[in-house]
Amino acid sequence: MKTRLTEKKYVVPFVLITTLFFLWGFARAILDVLNKHFQDELHISITQSALIQVTTYLGYFLMAIPAGIFINRYGYRRGVVFGLTLFGLGALAFIPGNTFYAFLAALFVIGCGLTFLETAANPYVTELGPKETASSRLNLSQTFNGMGCFMATLLVGQFLFQEGSSGDVAVPYGIMGVLVLLIALVFTRVKLPEVVHESHEPNRPHATHWAVLRNRWFVFGLLALLAYEVAEISLNSYFVNFVTGTGWMSKLDASRVVSLALVIFMVGRFVGSWVMRSVRAEVMLFWCAVGTVACMIVTMLNLGTVSLVALILNYFFEAIMFPTIFSLAIRDMGAGTKSAASLLMMTPIGGCGFLLMGYIADHSNPFLPFVIPLVGFSVVLLFAYKTIKVKNVG
């Protein structure tokens, strides 16, 4: 029997918060074409360009707990507004920027802003309806994250890799900065209902981060989400470098193919959201993890077109992983939900795994770096398997 996705009183908040998923999907996906752009324009190596990911996701790591404390104290809406403001100002900082390190500083500010957005939006969506459909609801919202990723690689990739000349990176970031600040203004005018959890300690309505870390299944979920972020972000960041480094296609074609892969990713999240209204999230996560591990192995075998197809197909299987692991990790956390969410938002630091992929690519062959996402997806597979066994899910 299917359980309703949300309740009538939560429809408007659900729609408003879901728009944010598009925004940070767009911002994070730009990085996947920015790497190759900076390599060519600034004449740096893959390893050096990985500092783009390192700097952005360092913002997540350093700001996650402060974001959780802020949201615990001031609520979801103020967390969203503050995050949007940082995001917009960081994007506008690209306009005067004219050096690699100036761009890195702007990306760090954007990363801090995105941390507030994701720390607020991800757990908030899981609360807007029945607990049984939390994973399905978050996957549906994350579908718009996939749409943002697709639009970013397609539009920005076409702009930066246009034939005959290279576009100015300040243009897309300037437009994005203005748009984000306008949306921040909108959120200052809307009212989002706060979800209040019962607490055994009336004077302490929110569990501390240390208290949350005493929950061993949450810690397992935290490690699984970190492993996924290592795999997913590193894979996205390496995609254009891989298909151009093997001589399979040009940069412009590569940006189009990665856009196609992200469409498949978006479809995967939509299908996953629909399927999980009838199938337990743990089971769905297990079989998708099997699919990603198989795809990585086939990609590493250097089978030409077959390896390329496996790499693209991997996006379908990995699509449901972040929202599903996230919702499983914070399930039944009660008063610890906001603190748990902020700890989970430290996991994008896994994007620094691209630094290792870049080093391997610079010192070996284009196929060996895929061992990094293979290990990451294997950890997710173990988490799903253990969760099924412990929860006795058939």
RALIN-V26497 format. One record per residue. N is the residue number from 0. RES is the residue in three letters. SS is DSSP state (a for helix, b for strand, c for the rest). PHI is phi in radians with two decimals (NA if undefined). D_CENTER is the distance of its C-alpha to the mean C-alpha in Angstrom with 1 decimal. Layout:
n:N res:RES ss:SS phi:PHI d_center:D_CENTER
n:N res:RES ss:SS phi:PHI d_center:D_CENTER
This chain:
n:0 res:MET ss:c phi:NA d_center:30.7
n:1 res:LYS ss:c phi:-1.41 d_center:27.7
n:2 res:THR ss:c phi:-1.67 d_center:26.6
n:3 res:ARG ss:c phi:-1.05 d_center:25.9
n:4 res:LEU ss:c phi:-1.25 d_center:22.3
n:5 res:THR ss:c phi:-2.64 d_center:23.1
n:6 res:GLU ss:c phi:-1.94 d_center:26.2
n:7 res:LYS ss:a phi:-0.97 d_center:28.1
n:8 res:LYS ss:a phi:-1.21 d_center:27.8
n:9 res:TYR ss:a phi:-1.81 d_center:24.0
n:10 res:VAL ss:a phi:-1.07 d_center:23.6
n:11 res:VAL ss:a phi:-1.11 d_center:23.6
n:12 res:PRO ss:a phi:-1.01 d_center:21.1
n:13 res:PHE ss:a phi:-1.09 d_center:18.8
n:14 res:VAL ss:a phi:-1.15 d_center:19.1
n:15 res:LEU ss:a phi:-1.10 d_center:18.7
n:16 res:ILE ss:a phi:-1.17 d_center:15.6
n:17 res:THR ss:a phi:-1.11 d_center:14.0
n:18 res:THR ss:a phi:-1.09 d_center:14.7
n:19 res:LEU ss:a phi:-1.18 d_center:12.3
n:20 res:PHE ss:a phi:-1.10 d_center:9.3
n:21 res:PHE ss:a phi:-1.10 d_center:10.8
n:22 res:LEU ss:a phi:-1.10 d_center:11.3
n:23 res:TRP ss:a phi:-1.34 d_center:8.0
n:24 res:GLY ss:a phi:-1.12 d_center:6.9
n:25 res:PHE ss:a phi:-1.08 d_center:10.3
n:26 res:ALA ss:a phi:-1.13 d_center:10.1
n:27 res:ARG ss:a phi:-1.31 d_center:7.4
n:28 res:ALA ss:a phi:-1.26 d_center:9.0
n:29 res:ILE ss:a phi:-0.98 d_center:12.4
n:30 res:LEU ss:a phi:-1.03 d_center:12.0
n:31 res:ASP ss:a phi:-1.22 d_center:12.4
n:32 res:VAL ss:a phi:-1.75 d_center:15.8
n:33 res:LEU ss:a phi:-1.14 d_center:16.6
n:34 res:ASN ss:a phi:-0.95 d_center:17.2
n:35 res:LYS ss:a phi:-1.16 d_center:20.0
n:36 res:HIS ss:a phi:-1.06 d_center:21.4
n:37 res:PHE ss:a phi:-1.21 d_center:22.0
n:38 res:GLN ss:a phi:-1.03 d_center:23.4
n:39 res:ASP ss:a phi:-1.37 d_center:25.9
n:40 res:GLU ss:a phi:-1.35 d_center:26.7
n:41 res:LEU ss:a phi:-1.84 d_center:26.9
n:42 res:HIS ss:c phi:0.99 d_center:28.1
n:43 res:ILE ss:c phi:-2.06 d_center:25.8
n:44 res:SER ss:c phi:-1.44 d_center:24.7
n:45 res:ILE ss:a phi:-1.05 d_center:21.4
n:46 res:THR ss:a phi:-1.06 d_center:21.4
n:47 res:GLN ss:a phi:-1.16 d_center:22.1
n:48 res:SER ss:a phi:-1.18 d_center:19.4
n:49 res:ALA ss:c phi:-1.11 d_center:16.8
n:50 res:LEU ss:a phi:-1.07 d_center:17.6
n:51 res:ILE ss:a phi:-1.06 d_center:15.3
n:52 res:GLN ss:a phi:-1.18 d_center:12.3
n:53 res:VAL ss:a phi:-1.01 d_center:14.4
n:54 res:THR ss:a phi:-1.16 d_center:15.3
n:55 res:THR ss:a phi:-1.08 d_center:12.1
n:56 res:TYR ss:a phi:-1.41 d_center:10.5
n:57 res:LEU ss:a phi:-1.14 d_center:14.0
n:58 res:GLY ss:a phi:-1.03 d_center:13.7
n:59 res:TYR ss:a phi:-1.05 d_center:11.0
n:60 res:PHE ss:a phi:-1.10 d_center:13.5
n:61 res:LEU ss:a phi:-1.34 d_center:16.5
n:62 res:MET ss:a phi:-1.75 d_center:15.7
n:63 res:ALA ss:a phi:-1.05 d_center:14.0
n:64 res:ILE ss:a phi:-1.17 d_center:17.4
n:65 res:PRO ss:a phi:-0.98 d_center:19.2
n:66 res:ALA ss:a phi:-1.12 d_center:16.7
n:67 res:GLY ss:a phi:-1.11 d_center:17.5
n:68 res:ILE ss:a phi:-1.11 d_center:21.2
n:69 res:PHE ss:a phi:-1.07 d_center:21.2
n:70 res:ILE ss:a phi:-1.23 d_center:19.7
n:71 res:ASN ss:a phi:-1.03 d_center:22.1
n:72 res:ARG ss:a phi:-1.46 d_center:24.9
n:73 res:TYR ss:a phi:-1.90 d_center:24.3
n:74 res:GLY ss:c phi:1.69 d_center:22.2
n:75 res:TYR ss:a phi:-1.12 d_center:19.1
n:76 res:ARG ss:a phi:-1.10 d_center:20.5
n:77 res:ARG ss:a phi:-1.15 d_center:21.5
n:78 res:GLY ss:a phi:-1.09 d_center:18.1
n:79 res:VAL ss:a phi:-1.13 d_center:16.6
n:80 res:VAL ss:a phi:-1.10 d_center:19.5
n:81 res:PHE ss:a phi:-1.13 d_center:19.3
n:82 res:GLY ss:a phi:-1.11 d_center:15.6
n:83 res:LEU ss:a phi:-1.09 d_center:16.4
n:84 res:THR ss:a phi:-1.14 d_center:19.5
n:85 res:LEU ss:a phi:-1.07 d_center:17.9
n:86 res:PHE ss:a phi:-0.99 d_center:15.4
n:87 res:GLY ss:a phi:-1.13 d_center:18.4
n:88 res:LEU ss:a phi:-1.17 d_center:20.7
n:89 res:GLY ss:a phi:-1.10 d_center:18.4
n:90 res:ALA ss:a phi:-1.15 d_center:18.2
n:91 res:LEU ss:a phi:-1.16 d_center:21.9
n:92 res:ALA ss:a phi:-1.18 d_center:22.6
n:93 res:PHE ss:a phi:-1.22 d_center:22.0
n:94 res:ILE ss:a phi:-1.15 d_center:25.3
n:95 res:PRO ss:a phi:-1.42 d_center:27.7
n:96 res:GLY ss:c phi:-1.13 d_center:25.7
n:97 res:ASN ss:c phi:-2.44 d_center:27.6
n:98 res:THR ss:c phi:-2.30 d_center:26.7
n:99 res:PHE ss:a phi:-1.02 d_center:23.8
n:100 res:TYR ss:a phi:-1.28 d_center:23.8
n:101 res:ALA ss:a phi:-1.16 d_center:23.9
n:102 res:PHE ss:a phi:-1.15 d_center:20.8
n:103 res:LEU ss:a phi:-1.09 d_center:19.1
n:104 res:ALA ss:a phi:-1.08 d_center:20.3
n:105 res:ALA ss:a phi:-1.12 d_center:18.9
n:106 res:LEU ss:a phi:-1.15 d_center:15.4
n:107 res:PHE ss:a phi:-1.11 d_center:15.8
n:108 res:VAL ss:a phi:-1.11 d_center:16.8
n:109 res:ILE ss:a phi:-1.06 d_center:13.9
n:110 res:GLY ss:a phi:-1.03 d_center:11.6
n:111 res:CYS ss:a phi:-1.11 d_center:13.9
n:112 res:GLY ss:a phi:-1.13 d_center:13.8
n:113 res:LEU ss:a phi:-1.12 d_center:10.1
n:114 res:THR ss:a phi:-1.06 d_center:10.5
n:115 res:PHE ss:a phi:-1.09 d_center:13.3
n:116 res:LEU ss:a phi:-1.06 d_center:11.6
n:117 res:GLU ss:a phi:-1.26 d_center:8.8
n:118 res:THR ss:a phi:-1.12 d_center:11.6
n:119 res:ALA ss:a phi:-1.43 d_center:13.9
n:120 res:ALA ss:a phi:-1.29 d_center:12.3
n:121 res:ASN ss:a phi:-1.05 d_center:10.7
n:122 res:PRO ss:a phi:-1.21 d_center:14.0
n:123 res:TYR ss:a phi:-1.08 d_center:16.1
n:124 res:VAL ss:a phi:-1.09 d_center:15.2
n:125 res:THR ss:a phi:-1.16 d_center:16.2
n:126 res:GLU ss:a phi:-1.54 d_center:19.4
n:127 res:LEU ss:c phi:-1.52 d_center:20.5
n:128 res:GLY ss:c phi:2.63 d_center:22.6
n:129 res:PRO ss:c phi:-1.07 d_center:23.9
n:130 res:LYS ss:a phi:-1.07 d_center:22.3
n:131 res:GLU ss:a phi:-1.11 d_center:22.9
n:132 res:THR ss:a phi:-1.90 d_center:20.5
n:133 res:ALA ss:a phi:-1.06 d_center:17.6
n:134 res:SER ss:a phi:-1.14 d_center:15.4
n:135 res:SER ss:a phi:-1.12 d_center:16.6
n:136 res:ARG ss:a phi:-1.14 d_center:16.1
n:137 res:LEU ss:a phi:-1.20 d_center:12.5
n:138 res:ASN ss:a phi:-1.12 d_center:11.9
n:139 res:LEU ss:a phi:-1.13 d_center:14.1
n:140 res:SER ss:a phi:-1.10 d_center:12.2
n:141 res:GLN ss:a phi:-1.21 d_center:8.9
n:142 res:THR ss:a phi:-1.04 d_center:11.3
n:143 res:PHE ss:a phi:-1.27 d_center:11.6
n:144 res:ASN ss:a phi:-1.10 d_center:8.0
n:145 res:GLY ss:a phi:-1.10 d_center:9.1
n:146 res:MET ss:a phi:-1.12 d_center:12.2
n:147 res:GLY ss:a phi:-1.10 d_center:11.0
n:148 res:CYS ss:a phi:-1.07 d_center:9.6
n:149 res:PHE ss:a phi:-1.07 d_center:13.0
n:150 res:MET ss:a phi:-1.11 d_center:15.0
n:151 res:ALA ss:a phi:-1.14 d_center:13.7
n:152 res:THR ss:a phi:-1.18 d_center:14.6
n:153 res:LEU ss:a phi:-1.25 d_center:17.7
n:154 res:LEU ss:a phi:-1.25 d_center:19.2
n:155 res:VAL ss:a phi:-1.25 d_center:18.3
n:156 res:GLY ss:a phi:-1.10 d_center:19.1
n:157 res:GLN ss:a phi:-1.09 d_center:22.3
n:158 res:PHE ss:a phi:-1.25 d_center:23.2
n:159 res:LEU ss:a phi:-1.32 d_center:22.6
n:160 res:PHE ss:c phi:-1.84 d_center:24.1
n:161 res:GLN ss:c phi:-1.09 d_center:27.0
n:162 res:GLU ss:c phi:-1.11 d_center:30.2
n:163 res:GLY ss:c phi:1.57 d_center:32.7
n:164 res:SER ss:c phi:-2.75 d_center:30.7
n:165 res:SER ss:c phi:-2.01 d_center:27.4
n:166 res:GLY ss:c phi:-1.25 d_center:25.8
n:167 res:ASP ss:c phi:-1.44 d_center:25.5
n:168 res:VAL ss:a phi:-1.14 d_center:21.9
n:169 res:ALA ss:a phi:-1.16 d_center:23.0
n:170 res:VAL ss:a phi:-1.13 d_center:23.5
n:171 res:PRO ss:a phi:-1.10 d_center:20.0
n:172 res:TYR ss:a phi:-1.24 d_center:18.9
n:173 res:GLY ss:a phi:-1.12 d_center:22.1
n:174 res:ILE ss:a phi:-1.09 d_center:21.7
n:175 res:MET ss:a phi:-1.11 d_center:18.2
n:176 res:GLY ss:a phi:-1.08 d_center:19.5
n:177 res:VAL ss:a phi:-1.11 d_center:22.4
n:178 res:LEU ss:a phi:-1.08 d_center:20.5
n:179 res:VAL ss:a phi:-1.13 d_center:18.1
n:180 res:LEU ss:a phi:-1.16 d_center:21.2
n:181 res:LEU ss:a phi:-1.15 d_center:23.0
n:182 res:ILE ss:a phi:-1.17 d_center:20.3
n:183 res:ALA ss:a phi:-1.05 d_center:20.6
n:184 res:LEU ss:a phi:-1.09 d_center:24.3
n:185 res:VAL ss:a phi:-1.06 d_center:23.9
n:186 res:PHE ss:a phi:-1.23 d_center:22.1
n:187 res:THR ss:c phi:-1.27 d_center:25.0
n:188 res:ARG ss:c phi:-1.81 d_center:27.2
n:189 res:VAL ss:c phi:-1.80 d_center:25.6
n:190 res:LYS ss:c phi:-1.95 d_center:26.1
n:191 res:LEU ss:c phi:-1.88 d_center:23.4
n:192 res:PRO ss:c phi:-1.16 d_center:25.0
n:193 res:GLU ss:c phi:-1.42 d_center:24.1
n:194 res:VAL ss:c phi:-1.66 d_center:23.7
n:195 res:VAL ss:c phi:-1.82 d_center:26.2
n:196 res:HIS ss:c phi:-1.77 d_center:26.5
n:197 res:GLU ss:c phi:-1.25 d_center:29.9
n:198 res:SER ss:c phi:-2.31 d_center:30.5
n:199 res:HIS ss:c phi:-1.31 d_center:33.4
n:200 res:GLU ss:c phi:-2.09 d_center:33.8
n:201 res:PRO ss:c phi:-0.94 d_center:34.5
n:202 res:ASN ss:c phi:-1.46 d_center:34.3
n:203 res:ARG ss:c phi:-2.33 d_center:30.8
n:204 res:PRO ss:c phi:-1.20 d_center:28.7
n:205 res:HIS ss:c phi:-2.18 d_center:25.5
n:206 res:ALA ss:c phi:-1.21 d_center:25.2
n:207 res:THR ss:c phi:-1.30 d_center:24.7
n:208 res:HIS ss:a phi:-1.10 d_center:21.9
n:209 res:TRP ss:a phi:-1.14 d_center:24.6
n:210 res:ALA ss:a phi:-1.12 d_center:25.7
n:211 res:VAL ss:a phi:-1.10 d_center:22.3
n:212 res:LEU ss:c phi:-1.25 d_center:22.2
n:213 res:ARG ss:c phi:-1.41 d_center:25.5
n:214 res:ASN ss:c phi:-1.49 d_center:23.9
n:215 res:ARG ss:a phi:-1.17 d_center:23.6
n:216 res:TRP ss:a phi:-1.31 d_center:21.5
n:217 res:PHE ss:a phi:-1.13 d_center:18.9
n:218 res:VAL ss:a phi:-1.08 d_center:19.0
n:219 res:PHE ss:a phi:-1.08 d_center:18.7
n:220 res:GLY ss:a phi:-1.11 d_center:15.6
n:221 res:LEU ss:a phi:-1.06 d_center:14.2
n:222 res:LEU ss:a phi:-1.16 d_center:15.2
n:223 res:ALA ss:a phi:-1.14 d_center:13.8
n:224 res:LEU ss:a phi:-1.20 d_center:10.3
n:225 res:LEU ss:a phi:-1.08 d_center:11.0
n:226 res:ALA ss:a phi:-1.09 d_center:12.4
n:227 res:TYR ss:a phi:-1.10 d_center:9.6
n:228 res:GLU ss:a phi:-1.11 d_center:7.3
n:229 res:VAL ss:a phi:-0.99 d_center:10.6
n:230 res:ALA ss:a phi:-1.19 d_center:11.1
n:231 res:GLU ss:a phi:-1.20 d_center:8.1
n:232 res:ILE ss:a phi:-1.19 d_center:7.7
n:233 res:SER ss:a phi:-1.09 d_center:11.5
n:234 res:LEU ss:a phi:-1.13 d_center:12.2
n:235 res:ASN ss:a phi:-1.07 d_center:10.7
n:236 res:SER ss:a phi:-1.19 d_center:12.4
n:237 res:TYR ss:a phi:-1.56 d_center:15.5
n:238 res:PHE ss:a phi:-0.93 d_center:16.0
n:239 res:VAL ss:a phi:-1.11 d_center:18.2
n:240 res:ASN ss:a phi:-1.06 d_center:20.1
n:241 res:PHE ss:a phi:-1.17 d_center:20.8
n:242 res:VAL ss:a phi:-1.26 d_center:22.2
n:243 res:THR ss:a phi:-1.47 d_center:24.2
n:244 res:GLY ss:a phi:-1.18 d_center:25.3
n:245 res:THR ss:c phi:-1.45 d_center:26.8
n:246 res:GLY ss:c phi:1.39 d_center:28.6
n:247 res:TRP ss:c phi:-1.30 d_center:27.3
n:248 res:MET ss:c phi:-2.87 d_center:26.5
n:249 res:SER ss:c phi:-1.40 d_center:26.4
n:250 res:LYS ss:a phi:-1.08 d_center:23.5
n:251 res:LEU ss:a phi:-1.12 d_center:23.9
n:252 res:ASP ss:a phi:-1.13 d_center:23.9
n:253 res:ALA ss:a phi:-1.10 d_center:20.9
n:254 res:SER ss:a phi:-1.14 d_center:18.8
n:255 res:ARG ss:a phi:-1.25 d_center:20.2
n:256 res:VAL ss:a phi:-1.19 d_center:19.5
n:257 res:VAL ss:a phi:-1.16 d_center:15.8
n:258 res:SER ss:a phi:-1.15 d_center:15.8
n:259 res:LEU ss:a phi:-1.08 d_center:17.6
n:260 res:ALA ss:a phi:-1.07 d_center:15.2
n:261 res:LEU ss:a phi:-1.31 d_center:12.4
n:262 res:VAL ss:a phi:-1.14 d_center:15.0
n:263 res:ILE ss:a phi:-1.08 d_center:15.5
n:264 res:PHE ss:a phi:-1.03 d_center:11.9
n:265 res:MET ss:a phi:-1.11 d_center:12.4
n:266 res:VAL ss:a phi:-1.08 d_center:15.7
n:267 res:GLY ss:a phi:-1.04 d_center:14.5
n:268 res:ARG ss:a phi:-1.22 d_center:12.6
n:269 res:PHE ss:a phi:-1.15 d_center:15.7
n:270 res:VAL ss:a phi:-1.09 d_center:18.0
n:271 res:GLY ss:a phi:-1.08 d_center:16.3
n:272 res:SER ss:a phi:-1.06 d_center:16.5
n:273 res:TRP ss:a phi:-1.22 d_center:20.1
n:274 res:VAL ss:a phi:-1.13 d_center:21.0
n:275 res:MET ss:c phi:-1.30 d_center:19.8
n:276 res:ARG ss:c phi:-1.35 d_center:22.3
n:277 res:SER ss:c phi:-2.14 d_center:24.9
n:278 res:VAL ss:c phi:-1.96 d_center:23.4
n:279 res:ARG ss:c phi:-1.06 d_center:22.2
n:280 res:ALA ss:a phi:-1.03 d_center:18.5
n:281 res:GLU ss:a phi:-1.06 d_center:19.6
n:282 res:VAL ss:a phi:-1.18 d_center:21.5
n:283 res:MET ss:a phi:-1.05 d_center:18.9
n:284 res:LEU ss:a phi:-1.11 d_center:16.4
n:285 res:PHE ss:a phi:-1.06 d_center:19.4
n:286 res:TRP ss:a phi:-1.24 d_center:20.4
n:287 res:CYS ss:a phi:-1.20 d_center:17.0
n:288 res:ALA ss:a phi:-1.15 d_center:16.7
n:289 res:VAL ss:a phi:-1.01 d_center:20.3
n:290 res:GLY ss:a phi:-1.10 d_center:19.3
n:291 res:THR ss:a phi:-1.19 d_center:16.6
n:292 res:VAL ss:a phi:-1.08 d_center:19.2
n:293 res:ALA ss:a phi:-1.09 d_center:21.9
n:294 res:CYS ss:a phi:-1.11 d_center:20.0
n:295 res:MET ss:a phi:-1.16 d_center:19.4
n:296 res:ILE ss:a phi:-1.13 d_center:23.0
n:297 res:VAL ss:a phi:-1.11 d_center:24.3
n:298 res:THR ss:a phi:-1.05 d_center:22.4
n:299 res:MET ss:a phi:-1.22 d_center:23.9
n:300 res:LEU ss:c phi:-1.33 d_center:27.4
n:301 res:ASN ss:c phi:0.99 d_center:27.7
n:302 res:LEU ss:c phi:-1.79 d_center:29.0
n:303 res:GLY ss:c phi:1.20 d_center:28.6
n:304 res:THR ss:a phi:-1.03 d_center:27.5
n:305 res:VAL ss:a phi:-1.08 d_center:26.8
n:306 res:SER ss:a phi:-1.13 d_center:24.3
n:307 res:LEU ss:a phi:-1.12 d_center:22.6
n:308 res:VAL ss:a phi:-1.10 d_center:22.5
n:309 res:ALA ss:a phi:-1.11 d_center:21.1
n:310 res:LEU ss:a phi:-1.09 d_center:18.2
n:311 res:ILE ss:a phi:-1.21 d_center:17.5
n:312 res:LEU ss:a phi:-1.11 d_center:18.1
n:313 res:ASN ss:a phi:-0.97 d_center:15.6
n:314 res:TYR ss:a phi:-1.11 d_center:12.9
n:315 res:PHE ss:a phi:-1.19 d_center:14.7
n:316 res:PHE ss:a phi:-1.25 d_center:14.8
n:317 res:GLU ss:a phi:-1.40 d_center:11.3
n:318 res:ALA ss:c phi:-0.99 d_center:10.1
n:319 res:ILE ss:c phi:-1.54 d_center:11.0
n:320 res:MET ss:a phi:-1.19 d_center:10.0
n:321 res:PHE ss:a phi:-1.03 d_center:7.0
n:322 res:PRO ss:a phi:-1.11 d_center:9.0
n:323 res:THR ss:a phi:-1.26 d_center:12.2
n:324 res:ILE ss:a phi:-1.08 d_center:12.0
n:325 res:PHE ss:a phi:-1.02 d_center:11.0
n:326 res:SER ss:a phi:-1.18 d_center:13.9
n:327 res:LEU ss:a phi:-1.19 d_center:16.2
n:328 res:ALA ss:a phi:-1.20 d_center:15.8
n:329 res:ILE ss:a phi:-1.68 d_center:16.7
n:330 res:ARG ss:c phi:-1.08 d_center:19.3
n:331 res:ASP ss:c phi:1.17 d_center:22.7
n:332 res:MET ss:c phi:-1.40 d_center:21.7
n:333 res:GLY ss:a phi:0.96 d_center:23.8
n:334 res:ALA ss:a phi:-1.15 d_center:24.5
n:335 res:GLY ss:a phi:-1.60 d_center:22.0
n:336 res:THR ss:a phi:-1.03 d_center:19.0
n:337 res:LYS ss:a phi:-1.16 d_center:18.0
n:338 res:SER ss:a phi:-1.15 d_center:18.7
n:339 res:ALA ss:a phi:-1.10 d_center:16.8
n:340 res:ALA ss:a phi:-1.09 d_center:13.7
n:341 res:SER ss:a phi:-1.16 d_center:14.1
n:342 res:LEU ss:a phi:-1.17 d_center:14.5
n:343 res:LEU ss:a phi:-1.12 d_center:11.4
n:344 res:MET ss:c phi:-1.37 d_center:9.5
n:345 res:MET ss:c phi:-1.42 d_center:11.4
n:346 res:THR ss:a phi:-1.19 d_center:9.5
n:347 res:PRO ss:a phi:-1.04 d_center:7.2
n:348 res:ILE ss:a phi:-1.02 d_center:10.8
n:349 res:GLY ss:a phi:-1.04 d_center:10.6
n:350 res:GLY ss:a phi:-1.06 d_center:9.7
n:351 res:CYS ss:a phi:-1.17 d_center:13.4
n:352 res:GLY ss:a phi:-1.05 d_center:14.2
n:353 res:PHE ss:a phi:-1.12 d_center:14.4
n:354 res:LEU ss:a phi:-1.05 d_center:17.5
n:355 res:LEU ss:a phi:-1.24 d_center:19.1
n:356 res:MET ss:a phi:-1.05 d_center:18.4
n:357 res:GLY ss:a phi:-1.10 d_center:19.9
n:358 res:TYR ss:a phi:-1.11 d_center:22.8
n:359 res:ILE ss:a phi:-1.11 d_center:23.5
n:360 res:ALA ss:a phi:-1.13 d_center:23.4
n:361 res:ASP ss:a phi:-1.24 d_center:25.7
n:362 res:HIS ss:a phi:-2.11 d_center:28.1
n:363 res:SER ss:c phi:-2.57 d_center:28.2
n:364 res:ASN ss:c phi:-1.98 d_center:27.4
n:365 res:PRO ss:c phi:-1.16 d_center:24.3
n:366 res:PHE ss:c phi:-1.61 d_center:23.8
n:367 res:LEU ss:a phi:-1.07 d_center:23.9
n:368 res:PRO ss:a phi:-1.00 d_center:20.5
n:369 res:PHE ss:a phi:-1.20 d_center:19.0
n:370 res:VAL ss:a phi:-1.14 d_center:20.4
n:371 res:ILE ss:a phi:-1.16 d_center:17.3
n:372 res:PRO ss:a phi:-1.14 d_center:14.8
n:373 res:LEU ss:a phi:-1.07 d_center:17.9
n:374 res:VAL ss:a phi:-1.12 d_center:18.3
n:375 res:GLY ss:a phi:-1.05 d_center:14.7
n:376 res:PHE ss:a phi:-1.17 d_center:14.9
n:377 res:SER ss:a phi:-1.16 d_center:18.4
n:378 res:VAL ss:a phi:-1.14 d_center:17.4
n:379 res:VAL ss:a phi:-1.08 d_center:15.3
n:380 res:LEU ss:a phi:-1.04 d_center:18.4
n:381 res:LEU ss:a phi:-1.11 d_center:20.6
n:382 res:PHE ss:a phi:-1.06 d_center:18.7
n:383 res:ALA ss:a phi:-1.09 d_center:19.0
n:384 res:TYR ss:a phi:-1.09 d_center:22.6
n:385 res:LYS ss:a phi:-1.14 d_center:23.6
n:386 res:THR ss:a phi:-1.13 d_center:22.2
n:387 res:ILE ss:a phi:-1.08 d_center:24.2
n:388 res:LYS ss:a phi:-1.17 d_center:27.3
n:389 res:VAL ss:a phi:-1.18 d_center:27.2
n:390 res:LYS ss:a phi:-1.48 d_center:26.6
n:391 res:ASN ss:c phi:0.97 d_center:29.2
n:392 res:VAL ss:c phi:-1.55 d_center:27.1
n:393 res:GLY ss:c phi:-1.70 d_center:28.9
